[in-house]
């Protein structure tokens, strides 16, 4: 979980970097994140796993 234990300002900076990389380079990024707000700020689409199965 990339944001776990990081200061909010650091998480915001990392989100900006990830979004910039996606836009400028046109690359896909696989991100595992427990904080739904952080994940939705970054993702074009996402999946939620519950008990090992996709639930959404």
MMTF fields as JSON, N, C-alpha, C and O atoms, coordinates in Angstrom:
{
  "mmtfVersion": "1.0.0",
  "mmtfProducer": "UNKNOWN",
  "numBonds": 223,
  "numAtoms": 224,
  "numGroups": 56,
  "numChains": 1,
  "numModels": 1,
  "chainsPerModel": [1],
  "groupsPerChain": [56],
  "chainIdList": ["A"],
  "bondAtomList": [4, 2, 8, 6, 12, 10, 16, 14, 20, 18, 24, 22, 28, 26, 32, 30, 36, 34, 40, 38, 44, 42, 48, 46, 52, 50, 56, 54, 60, 58, 64, 62, 68, 66, 72, 70, 76, 74, 80, 78, 84, 82, 88, 86, 92, 90, 96, 94, 100, 98, 104, 102, 108, 106, 112, 110, 116, 114, 120, 118, 124, 122, 128, 126, 132, 130, 136, 134, 140, 138, 144, 142, 148, 146, 152, 150, 156, 154, 160, 158, 164, 162, 168, 166, 172, 170, 176, 174, 180, 178, 184, 182, 188, 186, 192, 190, 196, 194, 200, 198, 204, 202, 208, 206, 212, 210, 216, 214, 220, 218],
  "bondOrderList": [1, 1, 1, 1, 1, 1, 1, 1, 1, 1, 1, 1, 1, 1, 1, 1, 1, 1, 1, 1, 1, 1, 1, 1, 1, 1, 1, 1, 1, 1, 1, 1, 1, 1, 1, 1, 1, 1, 1, 1, 1, 1, 1, 1, 1, 1, 1, 1, 1, 1, 1, 1, 1, 1, 1],
  "groupList": [{"groupName": "UNK", "atomNameList": ["N", "CA", "C", "O"], "elementList": ["N", "C", "C", "O"], "formalChargeList": [0, 0, 0, 0], "bondAtomList": [1, 0, 2, 1, 3, 2], "bondOrderList": [1, 1, 2], "singleLetterCode": "X", "chemCompType": "L-PEPTIDE LINKING"}],
  "groupTypeList": [0, 0, 0, 0, 0, 0, 0, 0, 0, 0, 0, 0, 0, 0, 0, 0, 0, 0, 0, 0, 0, 0, 0, 0, 0, 0, 0, 0, 0, 0, 0, 0, 0, 0, 0, 0, 0, 0, 0, 0, 0, 0, 0, 0, 0, 0, 0, 0, 0, 0, 0, 0, 0, 0, 0, 0],
  "groupIdList": [1, 2, 3, 4, 5, 6, 7, 8, 9, 10, 11, 12, 13, 14, 15, 16, 17, 18, 19, 20, 21, 22, 23, 24, 25, 26, 27, 28, 29, 30, 31, 32, 33, 34, 35, 36, 37, 38, 39, 40, 41, 42, 43, 44, 45, 46, 47, 48, 49, 50, 51, 52, 53, 54, 55, 56],
  "secStructList": [7, 6, 6, 6, 6, 7, 7, 2, 2, 2, 2, 2, 2, 2, 2, 2, 2, 2, 2, 2, 2, 2, 2, 2, 2, 7, 7, 7, 7, 7, 7, 7, 7, 1, 7, 2, 2, 2, 2, 2, 2, 2, 7, 1, 1, 7, 7, 7, 3, 3, 6, 6, 3, 3, 7, 7],
  "xCoordList": [0.861, 0.0, 0.894, 1.578, 0.895, 1.913, 1.716, 2.701, 0.517, 0.32, 0.34, 0.311, 0.39, 0.33, 1.499, 2.66, 1.186, 2.203, 2.887, 3.769, 2.501, 3.123, 2.324, 1.107, 3.024, 2.367, 1.464, 1.815, 0.312, -0.616, 0.026, -0.306, 0.924, 1.564, 2.428, 2.521, 3.05, 3.848, 2.935, 3.252, 1.812, 0.844, 0.353, 0.266, 0.031, -0.42, 0.645, 0.33, 1.904, 3.006, 3.134, 3.329, 3.025, 3.116, 1.963, 2.162, 0.764, -0.387, -0.115, -0.363, 0.386, 0.703, 1.713, 1.557, 2.745, 3.781, 3.198, 3.485, 2.389, 1.794, 0.872, 0.935, 0.019, -0.905, -0.12, -0.472, 0.927, 1.761, 2.429, 2.448, 2.973, 3.598, 2.596, 2.902, 1.401, 0.368, 0.03, -0.074, -0.142, -0.547, 0.577, 0.352, 1.786, 2.897, 3.446, 3.832, 3.486, 4.104, 3.08, 3.433, 1.823, 0.784, 0.964, 0.68, 1.435, 1.701, 0.595, -0.146, 0.51, -0.411, 0.351, 1.539, -0.337, 0.276, -0.645, -1.842, -0.073, -0.819, -0.555, 0.59, -1.615, -1.494, -2.344, -3.518, -1.755, -2.489, -2.601, -1.591, -3.819, -4.031, -5.25, -6.306, -5.102, -6.197, -7.105, -8.282, -6.576, -7.338, -8.104, -7.506, -9.411, -10.238, -10.138, -10.086, -10.109, -10.006, -8.727, -8.758, -7.621, -6.348, -6.437, -6.03, -6.963, -7.072, -7.935, -7.577, -9.055, -9.95, -9.363, -9.692, -8.502, -7.827, -6.891, -6.636, -6.384, -5.387, -5.993, -5.611, -6.918, -7.344, -8.343, -9.189, -8.227, -9.269, -10.349, -11.529, -9.917, -10.828, -10.186, -8.978, -11.005, -10.463, -11.322, -12.454, -10.76, -11.447, -11.299, -10.266, -12.314, -12.272, -12.257, -13.115, -11.274, -11.196, -11.734, -11.391, -12.572, -13.129, -13.044, -13.634, -12.318, -12.1, -11.536, -11.884, -10.656, -9.982, -10.751, -10.282, -11.936, -12.743, -13.098, -13.243, -13.235, -13.632, -15.072, -15.958, -15.302, -16.658, -17.323, -18.538, -16.554, -17.147, -16.512, -16.849],
  "yCoordList": [-1.174, 0.0, 1.219, 1.492, 1.952, 2.973, 4.172, 4.842, 4.476, 5.671, 5.39, 6.321, 4.121, 3.742, 4.335, 4.063, 5.144, 5.711, 6.958, 7.503, 7.419, 8.62, 9.863, 9.807, 10.975, 12.25, 12.606, 12.33, 13.212, 13.567, 14.387, 14.193, 15.287, 16.105, 15.237, 15.511, 14.208, 13.286, 12.469, 12.262, 12.01, 11.253, 12.117, 11.641, 13.375, 14.287, 14.443, 14.436, 14.585, 14.708, 13.446, 13.531, 12.28, 11.022, 10.865, 10.377, 11.275, 11.219, 12.081, 11.651, 13.284, 14.174, 13.537, 13.605, 12.919, 12.283, 11.126, 10.995, 10.296, 9.142, 9.599, 9.067, 10.577, 11.088, 11.705, 11.501, 12.449, 13.073, 12.011, 12.139, 10.973, 9.889, 9.228, 8.965, 8.959, 8.323, 9.174, 8.666, 10.468, 11.359, 11.578, 11.498, 11.854, 12.192, 10.986, 11.101, 9.845, 8.662, 7.669, 6.748, 7.852, 6.936, 5.517, 4.545, 5.414, 4.092, 3.667, 4.491, 2.378, 1.823, 1.589, 1.266, 1.755, 1.559, 0.673, 0.935, -0.373, -1.23, -0.717, -0.668, -0.337, 0.252, -0.538, -0.807, -0.901, -1.56, -0.551, -0.125, -0.167, 0.899, 0.583, 0.225, 0.715, 0.444, 1.659, 1.506, 2.849, 4.092, 4.364, 4.734, 4.182, 4.315, 5.708, 5.837, 6.75, 8.11, 8.291, 8.857, 7.823, 7.92, 7.15, 7.657, 5.942, 5.12, 5.799, 5.801, 6.37, 7.024, 8.31, 8.696, 8.98, 10.177, 9.834, 10.675, 8.618, 8.214, 7.421, 7.622, 6.537, 5.506, 5.984, 6.836, 5.412, 5.535, 4.497, 4.713, 3.374, 2.297, 1.503, 1.583, 0.745, -0.013, -1.212, -1.346, -2.065, -3.268, -3.358, -2.988, -3.84, -4.043, -5.543, -6.277, -5.982, -7.396, -7.571, -6.817, -8.564, -8.883, -10.39, -11.152, -10.804, -12.233, -12.948, -14.097, -12.257, -12.865, -12.863, -13.417, -12.246, -12.2, -10.754, -9.918, -10.474, -9.134, -8.908, -9.698, -7.806, -7.552, -6.372, -6.207, -5.555, -4.428, -4.383, -3.518],
  "zCoordList": [0.0, 0.0, 0.0, 0.986, -1.096, -1.237, -0.313, -0.001, 0.136, 0.962, 2.459, 3.264, 2.838, 4.244, 5.023, 4.718, 6.025, 6.893, 6.365, 7.03, 5.19, 4.632, 5.006, 5.18, 5.124, 5.396, 4.214, 3.067, 4.48, 3.399, 2.28, 1.11, 2.614, 1.576, 0.66, -0.537, 1.197, 0.386, -0.526, -1.698, 0.001, -0.804, -1.958, -3.09, -1.689, -2.748, -3.826, -5.016, -3.418, -4.378, -5.229, -6.442, -4.599, -5.338, -6.326, -7.438, -5.927, -6.836, -8.062, -9.189, -7.855, -8.981, -9.922, -11.141, -9.364, -10.181, -10.988, -12.178, -10.356, -11.045, -12.167, -13.275, -11.893, -12.914, -14.071, -15.233, -13.769, -14.805, -15.676, -16.9, -15.061, -15.825, -16.757, -17.92, -16.249, -17.077, -18.285, -19.401, -18.064, -19.155, -20.159, -21.366, -19.67, -20.556, -21.302, -22.466, -20.653, -21.253, -21.788, -22.525, -21.424, -21.885, -21.369, -22.07, -20.146, -19.585, -18.627, -18.092, -18.431, -17.439, -16.145, -16.159, -15.04, -13.728, -12.906, -12.789, -12.344, -11.428, -10.024, -9.575, -9.338, -8.01, -7.028, -7.284, -5.926, -4.85, -3.725, -3.165, -3.392, -2.406, -1.56, -2.083, -0.28, 0.648, 0.835, 1.16, 0.635, 0.793, -0.505, -1.516, -0.474, -1.678, -2.278, -3.502, -1.465, -1.989, -2.795, -3.888, -2.275, -2.991, -4.308, -5.353, -4.259, -5.466, -6.524, -7.702, -6.125, -7.082, -7.644, -8.765, -6.888, -7.393, -8.549, -9.411, -8.572, -9.554, -10.71, -11.863, -10.418, -11.37, -12.41, -12.14, -13.613, -14.628, -14.362, -14.638, -13.824, -13.463, -12.334, -12.106, -11.638, -10.527, -10.201, -10.667, -9.399, -8.945, -7.438, -6.881, -6.798, -5.355, -5.107, -5.597, -4.342, -3.974, -2.57, -1.659, -2.408, -1.098, -0.916, -1.682, 0.086, 0.359, -0.861, -1.136, -1.595, -2.738, -4.039, -5.033, -4.055, -5.275, -5.606, -4.714, -6.897, -7.326, -6.9, -7.226, -6.155, -5.656, -6.345, -6.245, -7.038, -7.78, -9.154, -9.962]
}
